[in-house]
Structures are given as structure tokens and as C-alpha cells.
Amino acid sequence: QVQLVESGGGLVQPGGSLRLSCVTSGFTLDYYAIGWFRQAPGKEREGVSCISSSDSDGSAYYAGSVKGRFTISRDNAQNTVYLQMNSLKPEDTAFYYCATDLYRACGDSWWAARLYANWGQGTQVTVSS
């Protein structure tokens, strides 16, 4: 049974940092891509970042709005994918989810939430002074 559990969200001031964790189980993380998504109230779920499997090329992808501020990484031994978020802005406020479609590579449409079948329950990130 595929499971993903996010943690690490919270309240942070603008300019601050948070690191989100996505702990996976039920599959071998080494072989699969993981995506991070977020959803703000009244908005559609949007792709934030994706990291391909370690046995493909391990490439990382980012939405333009977070490029240069967020970094995705994976620790296969700990079955965990991280999203390091720096220089946070109020517009980063959202519920953050990790997801997998059990493919090895993120692909050109990694940002499309509809392509992912397995989701965690999410963690709230609030950026406010």
C-alpha cells in the first residue's frame, strides 16, 4: 500500500525558511519520481517541484515562481523526499502535498496534478508577519 506522509509545515515570517518532509512507504523510493504540489484557498492545486528517481537521472524540476528559492532532494535510505523552502513570501501560503504516480521520471508534465494517483494528507505552510 503506497503511503506518503508530509510534515514540517508551520507559520513563518516573510523571508524565512521551512523544510518539508515527505516520508514514503509501500514502494521502493529509489525507483520513483516524487512531486510536491500546493493548493491555496480558492485556487487550483499547482505543481511546485519534482525529482526523478535515482536510477533515471535524478533531475529536479521547479515551478518558475519558486525557482532559486526552493530545493528538492531525496534520501532514499530514509524513504524521504525534502523540500527546502527559503526566502518565503506570503504568496507561498498554501497546503503542501507530496505525490507520486509511480513513474521513474518526472516528465514534461510533472506539474499536472491530475497525473498523480497517490497523495499524502498535506501540511499547512503560512507565511505572514
C-alpha distance (Angstrom), angle and dihedral (degrees) to the residues before:
residue distance angle dihedral
Q1 . . .
V2 3.79 . .
Q3 3.79 112.9 .
L4 3.79 132.7 175.3
V5 3.80 123.5 -174.4
E6 3.79 122.1 -170.2
S7 3.78 126.2 -157.8
G8 3.79 140.4 159.1
G9 3.78 101.1 74.8
G10 3.77 123.5 133.3
L11 3.77 146.9 122.4
V12 3.80 116.9 -50.3
Q13 3.78 134.9 167.7
P14 3.80 121.2 -112.8
G15 3.78 109.5 -81.0
G16 3.78 92.0 28.2
S17 3.79 131.0 118.2
L18 3.78 139.0 -123.6
R19 3.79 133.5 179.2
L20 3.77 117.5 -146.1
S21 3.79 121.6 -158.5
C22 3.78 129.1 -154.9
V23 3.79 112.7 -164.4
T24 3.79 112.9 -163.1
S25 3.79 133.8 -161.0
G26 3.78 139.1 169.1
F27 3.80 94.5 51.4
T28 3.81 139.1 49.4
L29 3.78 105.3 -93.0
D30 3.83 92.6 -158.3
Y31 3.79 91.5 73.2
Y32 3.80 102.6 45.7
A33 3.78 141.6 68.9
I34 3.79 120.4 -121.7
G35 3.78 126.7 -156.4
W36 3.78 132.4 -159.3
F37 3.79 119.5 -146.6
R38 3.78 135.8 176.0
Q39 3.76 136.3 -157.4
A40 3.78 126.4 -163.8
P41 3.81 122.2 -163.3
G42 3.78 111.0 -76.0
K43 3.79 93.2 7.5
E44 3.78 135.1 101.2
R45 3.77 121.3 -102.8
E46 3.80 108.5 -93.5
G47 3.77 133.2 -162.4
V48 3.80 114.2 -110.3
S49 3.79 104.3 173.8
C50 3.78 143.8 -22.8
I51 3.78 134.9 -161.0
S52 3.77 123.0 -158.8
S53 3.78 123.2 -135.1
S54 3.77 121.3 -78.4
D55 3.79 91.5 -117.6
S56 3.78 93.9 54.4
D57 3.80 112.2 49.1
G58 3.80 99.6 -64.8
S59 3.79 90.6 -130.3
A60 3.78 120.4 173.4
Y61 3.78 124.7 -142.0
Y62 3.79 129.5 -165.5
A63 3.75 139.2 -169.3
G64 3.77 111.9 -113.9
S65 3.79 91.4 -116.2
V66 3.81 92.8 62.2
K67 3.80 102.8 30.8
G68 3.78 110.6 126.0
R69 3.81 92.4 17.8
F70 3.82 104.1 59.0
T71 3.80 127.4 53.5
I72 3.79 125.5 -166.4
S73 3.79 120.8 -156.1
R74 3.77 139.7 162.8
D75 3.79 136.8 -141.4
N76 3.78 104.9 -165.2
A77 3.79 93.3 -175.4
Q78 3.82 88.7 59.7
N79 3.82 93.2 39.6
T80 3.78 87.2 -126.4
V81 3.78 137.5 130.3
Y82 3.79 118.8 -162.7
L83 3.78 134.3 -155.4
Q84 3.78 112.1 -160.0
M85 3.79 108.9 -161.3
N86 3.80 119.0 -165.8
S87 3.80 133.3 173.9
L88 3.78 89.8 24.0
K89 3.78 119.1 -160.1
P90 3.81 131.0 -158.9
E91 3.80 88.3 -109.3
D92 3.81 89.1 63.3
T93 3.81 88.2 69.2
A94 3.80 107.7 120.5
F95 3.77 146.0 105.3
Y96 3.80 107.8 -77.9
Y97 3.79 122.8 -147.3
C98 3.78 135.7 -177.3
A99 3.77 120.4 -147.6
T100 3.77 144.1 173.4
D101 3.78 135.4 -159.5
L102 3.81 90.2 -168.0
Y103 3.78 93.6 -113.5
R104 3.78 121.6 133.7
A105 3.79 98.2 -131.1
C106 3.78 130.3 45.3
G107 3.80 92.6 -131.6
D108 3.77 131.1 -161.4
S109 3.79 92.3 -66.9
W110 3.79 96.9 47.7
W111 3.81 89.4 129.4
A112 3.82 94.5 62.0
A113 3.79 108.0 102.9
R114 3.80 91.9 -164.4
L115 3.83 89.9 69.4
Y116 3.81 94.2 62.3
A117 3.79 119.5 86.4
N118 3.79 100.9 -179.2
W119 3.80 123.3 60.5
G120 3.75 139.4 172.0
Q121 3.79 123.5 -131.9
G122 3.80 94.1 -103.6
T123 3.78 137.4 -125.4
Q124 3.80 126.8 -119.1
V125 3.79 120.4 -119.4
T126 3.79 117.7 -170.0
V127 3.79 121.7 -176.3
S128 3.76 110.8 -167.6
S129 3.78 141.6 131.2
